[in-house]
């Protein structure tokens, strides 16, 4: 359940980041539009990084060390790799 919640949270921010990135990279976009988009782009990146940092800290400090079996540990390590990839 925890992994699904973080996946949805990060997924929404990644989708927003891609949309803003696509909009700003289109040909013919005026400089005023680019300047308007820039703060939102930075806000999305910060939220994405903060969320990834939160889940990575949780994984590193609690979930991975306390994993009771190898299957759970592998799941958490894969999750850790996924969130490093999003950074």
DRENLUMRO-36125 format. One record per residue (C-alpha): y, z, x. Coordinates in steps of 0.2 Angstrom, whole numbers, plus 2048, in hexadecimal, padded with zeros to 3 digits. Each point is the difference from the previous one (the first is absolute). Last residue first. Example, Ala and Ser with C-alpha at 12.3 -4.5 7.8 and 13.67 -1.06 7.14 Angstrom:
BEGIN
REC / v / w / u
REC / 7FB / 824 / 844
REC / 7EF / 803 / 7FA
***
This chain:
BEGIN
REC / v / w / u
REC / 83B / 7D2 / 850
REC / 7F4 / 7F9 / 7F3
REC / 7F3 / 7FE / 80E
REC / 801 / 812 / 804
REC / 7FC / 803 / 7ED
REC / 7F1 / 7F5 / 800
REC / 7F9 / 808 / 810
REC / 802 / 812 / 7F9
REC / 7F6 / 7FA / 7F0
REC / 7F2 / 7F9 / 80B
REC / 800 / 811 / 809
REC / 800 / 809 / 7EF
REC / 7F1 / 7F6 / 7F9
REC / 7F6 / 802 / 811
REC / 803 / 813 / 7FF
REC / 7FA / 800 / 7EE
REC / 7F0 / 7F6 / 804
REC / 7FD / 80B / 80F
REC / 7FF / 810 / 7F6
REC / 80B / 810 / 7FE
REC / 811 / 7F9 / 804
REC / 80A / 80E / 805
REC / 808 / 7F9 / 810
REC / 803 / 7EF / 7F7
REC / 808 / 807 / 7F1
REC / 80B / 80E / 807
REC / 80C / 7FC / 80E
REC / 7FC / 7EE / 804
REC / 7FE / 7FA / 7EE
REC / 80F / 80A / 7F9
REC / 80B / 7FA / 80E
REC / 7FB / 7EE / 7FD
REC / 803 / 802 / 7EE
REC / 812 / 807 / 803
REC / 804 / 7F3 / 80E
REC / 7FB / 7F2 / 7F4
REC / 80B / 806 / 7F2
REC / 80F / 803 / 80C
REC / 7FD / 7EE / 808
REC / 800 / 7F8 / 7EF
REC / 80F / 80A / 7FA
REC / 80A / 7FB / 80F
REC / 7FB / 7EE / 7FF
REC / 805 / 800 / 7EE
REC / 811 / 807 / 804
REC / 803 / 7F4 / 80E
REC / 7FD / 7F1 / 7F4
REC / 80B / 808 / 7F3
REC / 80E / 802 / 80D
REC / 7FE / 7EE / 806
REC / 7FF / 7F7 / 7EF
REC / 813 / 801 / 7FD
REC / 804 / 7FA / 811
REC / 7F4 / 7F1 / 7FE
REC / 808 / 7FC / 7EF
REC / 811 / 800 / 808
REC / 7FA / 7F5 / 80E
REC / 7FB / 7F3 / 7F3
REC / 7EE / 7FB / 7FE
REC / 7FE / 7ED / 804
REC / 7EF / 800 / 807
REC / 7F5 / 80F / 7FA
REC / 7FD / 80E / 80D
REC / 80A / 80E / 7F6
REC / 7F6 / 7FC / 7F0
REC / 7EF / 800 / 809
REC / 804 / 811 / 809
REC / 805 / 808 / 7F0
REC / 7F0 / 7FA / 7F7
REC / 7F6 / 805 / 80F
REC / 808 / 812 / 801
REC / 7FE / 802 / 7ED
REC / 7ED / 7FC / 801
REC / 7FE / 80C / 80F
REC / 809 / 80D / 7F6
REC / 7F4 / 7FE / 7F1
REC / 7F1 / 800 / 80B
REC / 805 / 810 / 809
REC / 801 / 80A / 7F0
REC / 7F1 / 7F7 / 7F9
REC / 7F5 / 804 / 80F
REC / 807 / 811 / 802
REC / 7FA / 804 / 7EE
REC / 7EF / 7F7 / 803
REC / 7FD / 80A / 810
REC / 803 / 810 / 7F7
REC / 7F4 / 7FC / 7F2
***
